[in-house]
Amino acid sequence: MSNNQKKEFLGFILIILILSPFIYISQYSFPSYDDYNFANLYNKLGFIKTQLMWYFEWSGRYTSSAIIGFMHPMNYGYSGLFFYFVPSIVIILGLVISLFRFISELFPTAEKYQKLFFLAGILFTYLYIMPSPVQGFYWLVGAWIYMLATITALEFSILLIKLNDKYTKRRLAFALIFAVILPGMCEIIDILFISTYFLVLFLTFLKKQSISKVNILVFIVFLIFTGVAFGAPGNSVRAQTVVNSGLASKNLLLIMIETVKIGFKYMFKWTFLSPMLILFVFSSPILNHLKGDFKSLIDSKFSLLILSFSVLFIVFLSIFPVLWSSGIAPDRIYNPIALFYLISLIFTLYFWSKLIFKKFDFQLSSSSIIVISIFLFFYTIIGRNNFSRILIELKSGMAKNYALEMRSQYQLCKDNPRRNIVFTPVINRPNTIFINDLHCDSTHWENQSFSVFHGVSSARTNDVNSPCSENR
């Protein structure tokens, strides 16, 4: 085995070690929240009517709704409950494959082991800082809206890079298909992608004083279907529902201030309270292999300042509409923003280093990489992060016991069809895979969705500490 092959093997081992806890705990995940609602509507209305209902009455995510309609395990019967975790594993592996393909496209001259080490560093840091694994991987409706859209955006980026390297009609056709599909997956990914695409086109124009007709065509199609997604009647219905609930504020100044506060809070956490800066040093061997045409876009202090401020602006731009429309910004929207920020920050630091130090070609030896990897391992065990939480939830038996509680609930429903069911609140609540329990109010929409799917008259918890009318 050659020296490079040994390094590649080490890279594979690192990636397997990083992914193992996230894949292993997925077997204990179970449906929650919108899962039952989507399944009930699909089983009641069928595929076509369900898509029309979502578009006209709730959301413009036409692609995500179609994917959920085809692929959600619960759409195909009760047995889907026990295969619920399988798509989570597919999503995790899909993210890994797309990230590696994206890295390979950005660093074409790098050795394979360098790409694997860089991938390991990206995965480790991202999974460490990921705001909500449960809403990113283990709650399927959230995974198919946010994480699958992230994977699609990565694949679209790869295709655009290839298309700019060498034009073919086939690549253009696929790019146009992606330009139709991606806007209908997730608004946040749409904003991140279209803003980044515009930034690259703008920097290209500054450099060459022109933009190719192919890029203009793809960008226009993307804009048109972004309008189709954002202009869906269902978005207005949802916005009005939120306004009527009293959650959303229409004070523009207040929302802008809150957006900046939240944005900087998360960016501080992701930069300084995580291994982000260690990753930058860790990834130094591969950064000098960055694709030449991307290097040429950042050829002055002016273009570097544009890049730096654009990264901050895009983060704020992604948070603002969510706060404006709903009054809250759930952690699932920060999952894709965190990955965008992580990758963008690495490149921004690289260009600043090149500017400040003139020549940034610092190289790490294999032994140094091993030492850093060992340090990061203990860093995760000691710190409070997603890795340490998963290990605690697996070692303590919390995740396994949570799965047993859920199976017990399902069996109780199966044994008592068309009855009123009262559950003891879930005791084991693993942060990694648990979203929420049923409510003590059987008329709550989540409880009603659960009841319809399981064929019982009603279902609720007997939590006496909650202010439910049934317990008064």
C-alpha positions in Angstrom: 0.0 0.0 0.0 1.5 3.4 -1.1 1.8 6.4 1.3 -1.1 8.1 -0.5 -3.3 5.0 -0.2 -2.6 4.9 3.6 -3.7 8.5 3.9 -6.8 7.8 1.9 -7.6 4.9 4.2 -7.1 7.2 7.2 -9.5 9.7 5.6 -12.2 7.1 5.1 -11.8 5.9 8.7 -12.2 9.5 10.0 -15.4 10.0 8.0 -16.8 6.7 9.2 -16.1 7.6 12.8 -17.7 11.0 12.4 -20.8 9.7 10.8 -21.3 6.5 12.9 -23.1 8.0 15.9 -25.5 10.0 13.6 -26.3 6.9 11.6 -26.6 4.6 14.5 -29.0 6.7 16.5 -31.3 7.1 13.5 -32.8 3.6 14.2 -34.6 5.1 17.2 -36.3 8.0 15.4 -40.0 8.1 15.0 -42.5 10.4 13.3 -43.8 13.6 14.9 -45.5 16.9 14.1 -46.3 17.3 10.4 -45.5 13.7 9.5 -49.0 12.6 10.5 -50.7 15.5 8.8 -48.9 14.9 5.4 -49.7 11.2 5.6 -53.4 11.7 6.4 -53.9 14.2 3.6 -52.1 12.0 1.1 -54.2 9.0 2.1 -57.4 11.0 2.0 -56.9 13.1 -1.2 -54.4 11.2 -3.2 -51.2 12.7 -4.8 -52.5 15.3 -7.2 -55.1 16.9 -4.9 -52.6 16.9 -2.0 -50.1 18.9 -4.1 -52.8 21.4 -5.2 -54.0 21.8 -1.6 -50.5 22.6 -0.3 -49.7 25.0 -3.1 -53.0 26.9 -2.8 -53.6 26.7 1.0 -50.2 26.5 2.7 -46.9 26.7 0.9 -45.2 27.2 -2.5 -42.8 24.3 -1.9 -44.1 22.4 -4.9 -41.0 20.1 -5.2 -40.7 19.2 -1.5 -44.4 18.5 -1.3 -44.2 16.1 -4.3 -41.1 14.3 -2.9 -42.9 13.9 0.5 -46.0 12.6 -1.4 -43.9 10.0 -3.2 -41.4 9.0 -0.5 -42.8 9.4 3.0 -42.9 5.8 4.5 -46.2 6.6 6.3 -48.0 7.2 3.0 -47.8 3.5 2.4 -49.4 2.2 5.6 -48.8 1.5 9.3 -45.6 -0.5 8.6 -44.0 2.7 7.5 -43.7 3.7 11.1 -41.0 1.1 11.7 -39.0 2.0 8.5 -39.2 5.7 9.3 -35.5 5.9 10.0 -34.3 4.6 6.6 -34.7 7.9 4.7 -32.7 9.7 7.4 -29.7 7.5 6.7 -30.1 8.1 3.0 -30.2 11.9 3.6 -27.0 11.8 5.7 -25.1 9.7 3.1 -26.5 11.9 0.4 -25.1 15.0 2.1 -21.7 13.3 2.4 -21.5 12.3 -1.2 -22.6 15.7 -2.5 -20.1 17.5 -0.3 -17.3 15.2 -1.6 -18.4 15.8 -5.2 -18.5 19.6 -4.5 -15.1 19.5 -2.9 -13.7 17.5 -5.9 -15.1 20.1 -8.3 -13.6 23.1 -6.4 -10.2 21.5 -5.9 -9.6 19.4 -9.1 -5.8 19.2 -8.7 -5.8 18.1 -5.0 -4.9 14.5 -4.1 -7.8 12.3 -3.1 -6.6 12.0 0.5 -6.6 15.8 0.7 -10.2 15.9 -0.4 -11.1 13.2 2.1 -9.4 15.0 5.0 -11.1 18.2 4.0 -14.5 16.4 3.8 -13.8 14.9 7.3 -13.1 18.4 8.6 -16.2 19.9 7.0 -18.4 17.1 8.3 -17.0 17.2 11.8 -17.3 21.0 12.1 -20.8 21.1 10.6 -22.2 18.2 12.6 -20.6 19.8 15.7 -22.3 23.2 15.1 -25.5 21.9 13.4 -28.3 23.8 15.2 -30.8 21.0 15.1 -30.0 17.4 13.9 -33.5 16.3 14.6 -35.0 18.8 12.2 -32.2 18.3 9.7 -32.0 14.5 9.6 -34.5 12.6 11.8 -37.8 14.5 11.3 -38.5 13.5 7.7 -40.7 16.4 6.7 -38.0 18.8 7.9 -35.2 16.7 6.3 -36.9 16.6 2.9 -37.6 20.3 2.9 -34.3 21.6 4.3 -31.6 19.0 4.0 -32.6 17.5 0.7 -32.8 21.0 -0.7 -29.2 21.6 0.6 -28.1 18.5 -1.2 -29.9 19.6 -4.4 -28.2 23.1 -4.1 -24.8 21.4 -3.9 -25.5 19.2 -7.0 -26.8 22.3 -8.8 -23.5 24.1 -8.0 -21.5 21.2 -9.2 -23.4 21.2 -12.5 -23.0 25.0 -13.0 -19.2 24.7 -12.5 -19.1 21.9 -15.0 -21.3 23.9 -17.4 -18.9 26.9 -17.2 -15.9 24.7 -17.8 -17.4 23.1 -20.8 -20.7 23.9 -22.4 -22.9 21.0 -23.6 -26.6 20.9 -24.4 -27.1 18.1 -21.9 -25.5 20.1 -19.1 -27.6 23.1 -20.0 -30.8 21.0 -20.0 -30.0 19.6 -16.6 -29.1 23.0 -15.3 -32.5 24.3 -16.4 -34.2 21.3 -14.7 -32.4 22.2 -11.5 -33.5 25.8 -11.9 -37.1 24.6 -11.9 -36.8 22.1 -9.1 -34.7 23.9 -6.5 -37.0 27.0 -6.0 -39.8 24.7 -5.0 -37.9 22.9 -2.3 -37.2 25.5 0.4 -37.3 29.3 0.6 -34.1 29.5 2.7 -32.1 27.4 0.3 -33.6 29.5 -2.5 -32.3 32.7 -1.0 -28.9 31.3 -0.2 -28.4 29.8 -3.7 -29.8 32.8 -5.7 -27.7 35.2 -3.6 -24.5 33.2 -4.0 -25.2 32.7 -7.7 -25.7 36.4 -8.2 -22.5 37.2 -6.2 -20.4 34.9 -8.5 -22.0 36.4 -11.6 -21.3 39.9 -10.2 -17.7 39.1 -9.5 -17.4 37.6 -12.9 -18.8 40.7 -14.5 -16.3 42.9 -12.6 -13.5 40.6 -13.8 -14.5 40.1 -17.4 -17.0 42.9 -18.1 -19.4 40.2 -19.4 -21.6 37.3 -18.3 -22.2 34.3 -20.6 -25.7 33.9 -22.1 -25.9 30.4 -20.6 -25.6 31.8 -17.1 -28.1 34.6 -17.8 -30.6 32.0 -19.2 -30.2 29.7 -16.1 -30.4 32.6 -13.7 -33.6 34.0 -15.4 -35.3 30.6 -15.3 -34.3 30.3 -11.6 -35.8 33.8 -10.9 -39.1 32.9 -12.7 -39.6 29.7 -10.7 -38.6 31.5 -7.5 -41.5 33.8 -8.3 -43.7 30.7 -8.8 -42.7 29.4 -5.3 -42.8 32.7 -3.4 -46.0 33.8 -5.2 -48.0 30.7 -4.2 -51.4 31.5 -2.8 -50.7 29.2 0.1 -47.9 31.5 1.3 -50.4 34.3 1.8 -52.8 31.9 3.6 -50.0 30.8 5.9 -48.8 34.3 6.6 -52.3 35.5 7.5 -52.7 32.5 9.8 -49.5 33.5 11.6 -50.5 37.1 11.8 -53.8 36.2 13.3 -52.0 34.0 15.9 -50.2 37.1 17.1 -46.7 35.7 16.6 -45.5 37.9 13.7 -44.6 41.5 14.2 -44.8 44.0 11.3 -42.5 46.5 12.9 -39.8 46.6 10.2 -37.1 48.3 12.4 -37.6 45.8 15.2 -37.3 42.8 12.8 -34.2 44.2 11.2 -32.5 44.7 14.6 -33.5 41.3 15.8 -32.2 39.8 12.5 -28.8 41.4 13.0 -28.7 40.3 16.7 -29.6 36.7 15.9 -27.3 36.6 12.9 -24.2 37.8 14.8 -25.1 35.5 17.8 -25.1 32.4 15.6 -22.0 33.5 13.6 -20.1 34.0 16.8 -21.0 30.6 18.1 -20.2 28.9 14.7 -16.8 30.7 14.5 -15.4 30.9 18.0 -17.3 28.3 20.0 -16.7 25.5 17.6 -13.7 23.9 15.8 -14.2 26.3 12.9 -10.8 28.0 13.1 -9.1 24.7 13.7 -10.8 23.4 10.5 -9.3 26.4 8.6 -5.8 25.3 9.7 -6.6 21.6 9.2 -7.7 22.3 5.6 -4.7 24.4 4.7 -3.1 21.7 2.4 -6.1 21.7 0.0 -6.9 25.4 -0.1 -4.0 26.1 -2.5 -5.6 23.7 -5.0 -8.7 25.9 -5.3 -9.9 26.1 -8.9 -8.0 28.8 -10.8 -11.0 30.7 -12.2 -12.4 31.1 -8.6 -9.1 32.4 -7.4 -9.1 34.9 -10.2 -12.4 36.4 -9.1 -10.9 37.6 -5.8 -8.0 39.5 -7.3 -8.2 42.7 -5.3 -9.0 44.2 -1.9 -12.2 45.5 -3.4 -13.5 42.1 -4.6 -12.4 40.6 -1.3 -14.4 43.2 0.7 -17.4 42.4 -1.6 -17.0 38.7 -0.8 -16.7 39.3 3.0 -19.7 41.7 3.3 -21.8 39.5 1.0 -21.4 36.5 3.2 -22.7 38.5 6.2 -25.5 40.0 4.1 -26.6 36.6 2.8 -26.8 35.2 6.3 -29.0 38.2 7.4 -31.0 38.0 4.2 -31.9 34.4 4.9 -33.0 35.1 8.5 -35.0 38.2 7.9 -38.0 36.9 5.9 -38.6 34.1 8.4 -38.7 36.5 11.3 -40.8 38.9 9.3 -43.4 36.3 8.2 -43.6 34.1 11.3 -42.1 36.0 14.3 -39.9 33.1 15.1 -36.9 31.5 13.4 -36.8 27.7 14.2 -33.5 25.9 14.3 -34.2 24.0 11.1 -33.6 27.2 9.0 -30.2 27.6 10.6 -29.1 24.1 9.5 -28.5 25.2 5.8 -27.4 28.7 6.8 -24.7 27.1 9.1 -23.3 25.0 6.2 -23.3 28.0 3.9 -21.5 30.1 6.5 -19.0 27.4 7.3 -17.9 26.9 3.7 -18.0 30.6 2.9 -15.9 31.5 5.9 -13.2 29.0 5.0 -12.8 30.6 1.6 -13.0 34.1 3.0 -10.3 33.4 5.5 -8.2 31.8 2.8 -8.3 34.9 0.6 -7.6 37.3 3.5 -4.6 35.1 4.5 -3.3 35.3 0.9 -3.7 39.1 1.1 -2.1 39.6 4.5 0.6 37.0 4.3 1.1 37.4 0.6 1.8 33.6 0.2 -0.3 31.2 2.1 1.1 27.7 1.5 1.3 26.3 5.0 1.3 22.5 4.8 0.5 20.0 7.6 2.2 16.7 7.8 0.2 13.4 8.2 1.4 13.1 11.8 0.1 16.6 12.5 -3.3 15.8 11.1 -3.4 12.7 13.3 -2.6 14.8 16.4 -5.2 17.4 15.5 -7.8 14.6 14.9 -7.0 13.1 18.3 -7.3 16.5 19.9 -10.7 17.1 18.2 -11.9 13.7 19.4 -11.3 14.6 23.0 -12.6 18.1 22.3 -16.0 16.6 21.4 -16.1 14.3 24.4 -15.5 17.0 26.9 -17.6 19.8 25.2 -21.3 20.2 24.9 -22.2 19.5 21.3 -24.1 17.2 19.0 -21.5 14.4 19.2 -21.4 14.3 23.0 -25.2 14.5 23.2 -25.6 11.5 20.9 -23.1 9.5 22.9 -24.8 10.3 26.1 -28.2 9.5 24.7 -27.0 6.1 23.3 -24.9 5.1 26.4 -27.6 6.0 28.9 -30.2 4.1 26.9 -32.4 7.2 26.5 -32.7 6.8 22.7 -33.5 3.1 22.9 -36.1 3.6 25.7 -37.7 6.5 23.8 -38.2 4.0 20.9 -39.8 1.5 23.2 -42.2 4.2 24.5 -43.2 5.1 21.0 -43.8 1.4 20.1 -45.9 1.0 23.2 -48.0 4.0 22.2 -48.6 2.5 18.7 -49.5 -0.9 20.2 -52.0 0.8 22.6 -53.7 2.5 19.6 -53.7 -0.7 17.6 -55.3 -2.6 20.5 -58.0 0.0 21.1 -59.3 1.2 17.7 -61.9 4.0 17.7 -61.3 4.6 21.4 -60.2 7.7 23.4 -56.6 7.1 24.3 -54.8 8.9 27.2 -51.0 8.5 27.3 -48.5 9.2 30.0 -46.1 11.9 28.7 -43.0 10.6 27.1 -40.3 10.2 29.7 -37.2 9.7 27.5 -36.7 12.7 25.3 -33.4 12.4 23.4 -32.5 15.8 22.1 -31.0 14.5 18.9 -34.1 12.7 17.6 -37.1 13.9 19.6 -39.1 17.0 18.6 -42.2 17.0 20.8 -44.8 14.9 22.6 -48.6 14.9 22.1 -50.5 17.7 23.9 -52.9 17.3 26.8 -55.6 18.9 24.6 -57.0 16.2 22.3 -58.3 18.9 19.9 -54.9 20.2 19.1 -54.1 19.7 15.4 -51.1 17.5 16.1 -53.2 15.2 18.4 -56.0 15.0 15.8 -53.5 14.1 13.1 -52.0 11.4 15.3 -55.5 10.1 16.1 -56.6 9.9 12.4 -53.5 8.0 11.4 -53.8 5.5 14.2 -57.5 5.0 13.9 -58.5 6.1 17.4 -61.2 8.6 18.4 -58.9 10.9 20.3 -55.4 10.9 21.8 -53.9 13.1 24.5 -51.4 13.0 27.4 -52.4 13.2 31.0 -49.9 15.9 31.9 -51.6 17.7 34.8 -49.0 20.5 34.7 -50.2 21.7 31.3 -53.1 24.3 31.3 -55.5 22.2 29.2 -59.2 22.5 29.5 -59.6 18.8 29.8 -57.6 18.8 33.0 -59.5 21.7 34.7 
